[in-house]
Amino acid sequence: MQEKVGKDRHITVHLISHTHDDVGWLKTVDEYFTGYDNDIAQASVHLIIETMIDELISDPNKRFTYVEMKFFSMWWKY
């Protein structure tokens, strides 16, 4: 049975920033991380992480999820 939604009903939508960076798809892991050889694929993963860290620090209400632990560990050691 389908519920009828009236005008006074509300839904909450959560938008969560995320990224998807393939580790070693078209370039090496290091090339993706540093942004080297953007003629093959434009990617500079360390800049993605740096930008998100800056945003998270400037606004504690923001959230971000990141799943590529190889790149995150490279950034952590960077």
C-alpha positions as a Markdown table, in Angstrom:
| # | Residue | x | y | z |
|---|---|---|---|---|
| 1 | Met | 0.0 | 0.0 | 0.0 |
| 2 | Gln | 1.4 | 3.4 | -0.9 |
| 3 | Glu | 1.2 | 6.2 | 1.6 |
| 4 | Lys | -0.4 | 9.5 | 0.5 |
| 5 | Val | 1.8 | 12.5 | 1.1 |
| 6 | Gly | 0.1 | 15.7 | 2.2 |
| 7 | Lys | 1.3 | 19.3 | 1.9 |
| 8 | Asp | 2.3 | 19.4 | 5.5 |
| 9 | Arg | 4.6 | 16.4 | 5.3 |
| 10 | His | 8.4 | 17.0 | 5.2 |
| 11 | Ile | 11.3 | 14.9 | 4.2 |
| 12 | Thr | 14.9 | 15.5 | 5.3 |
| 13 | Val | 17.6 | 15.2 | 2.6 |
| 14 | His | 21.3 | 14.8 | 3.5 |
| 15 | Leu | 23.8 | 15.8 | 0.9 |
| 16 | Ile | 27.2 | 14.4 | 1.7 |
| 17 | Ser | 30.3 | 15.6 | -0.2 |
| 18 | His | 32.4 | 12.8 | -1.4 |
| 19 | Thr | 35.0 | 11.9 | -4.0 |
| 20 | His | 35.9 | 8.9 | -6.0 |
| 21 | Asp | 39.5 | 8.6 | -7.1 |
| 22 | Asp | 40.5 | 5.4 | -8.7 |
| 23 | Val | 43.9 | 4.2 | -7.5 |
| 24 | Gly | 46.0 | 3.6 | -10.6 |
| 25 | Trp | 43.3 | 3.5 | -13.2 |
| 26 | Leu | 44.9 | 5.5 | -16.1 |
| 27 | Lys | 48.0 | 6.9 | -14.3 |
| 28 | Thr | 50.2 | 5.7 | -11.5 |
| 29 | Val | 49.2 | 6.3 | -7.9 |
| 30 | Asp | 51.9 | 9.0 | -7.6 |
| 31 | Glu | 50.7 | 10.7 | -10.8 |
| 32 | Tyr | 47.1 | 10.9 | -9.6 |
| 33 | Phe | 48.2 | 12.1 | -6.2 |
| 34 | Thr | 50.5 | 14.9 | -7.4 |
| 35 | Gly | 48.6 | 15.9 | -10.6 |
| 36 | Tyr | 51.5 | 14.9 | -12.9 |
| 37 | Asp | 50.7 | 14.2 | -16.5 |
| 38 | Asn | 47.2 | 15.8 | -16.7 |
| 39 | Asp | 47.2 | 15.1 | -20.5 |
| 40 | Ile | 46.2 | 11.5 | -19.6 |
| 41 | Ala | 43.6 | 12.4 | -16.9 |
| 42 | Gln | 43.1 | 15.6 | -14.9 |
| 43 | Ala | 43.6 | 14.7 | -11.2 |
| 44 | Ser | 45.5 | 16.1 | -8.3 |
| 45 | Val | 44.2 | 14.2 | -5.4 |
| 46 | His | 46.4 | 15.9 | -2.8 |
| 47 | Leu | 44.6 | 19.2 | -3.8 |
| 48 | Ile | 41.2 | 17.6 | -3.3 |
| 49 | Ile | 42.1 | 16.5 | 0.2 |
| 50 | Glu | 43.8 | 19.9 | 1.1 |
| 51 | Thr | 40.7 | 21.8 | -0.1 |
| 52 | Met | 38.3 | 19.6 | 1.9 |
| 53 | Ile | 40.5 | 19.9 | 5.0 |
| 54 | Asp | 40.5 | 23.7 | 4.7 |
| 55 | Glu | 36.7 | 23.7 | 4.3 |
| 56 | Leu | 36.1 | 21.3 | 7.2 |
| 57 | Ile | 38.3 | 23.5 | 9.5 |
| 58 | Ser | 36.5 | 26.7 | 8.4 |
| 59 | Asp | 33.0 | 25.3 | 8.9 |
| 60 | Pro | 32.6 | 22.6 | 11.6 |
| 61 | Asn | 29.1 | 21.9 | 10.3 |
| 62 | Lys | 30.5 | 20.4 | 7.1 |
| 63 | Arg | 31.1 | 16.7 | 6.7 |
| 64 | Phe | 33.1 | 14.8 | 4.1 |
| 65 | Thr | 33.7 | 11.1 | 3.4 |
| 66 | Tyr | 36.7 | 9.7 | 1.7 |
| 67 | Val | 37.3 | 6.0 | 0.9 |
| 68 | Glu | 40.5 | 5.9 | -1.0 |
| 69 | Met | 42.8 | 5.1 | 2.0 |
| 70 | Lys | 45.9 | 4.8 | -0.2 |
| 71 | Phe | 45.6 | 8.4 | -1.2 |
| 72 | Phe | 44.7 | 9.5 | 2.3 |
| 73 | Ser | 47.7 | 7.8 | 3.8 |
| 74 | Met | 49.9 | 9.4 | 1.1 |
| 75 | Trp | 48.4 | 12.8 | 2.1 |
| 76 | Trp | 48.9 | 12.1 | 5.8 |
| 77 | Lys | 52.6 | 11.4 | 5.2 |
| 78 | Tyr | 53.0 | 14.3 | 2.7 |
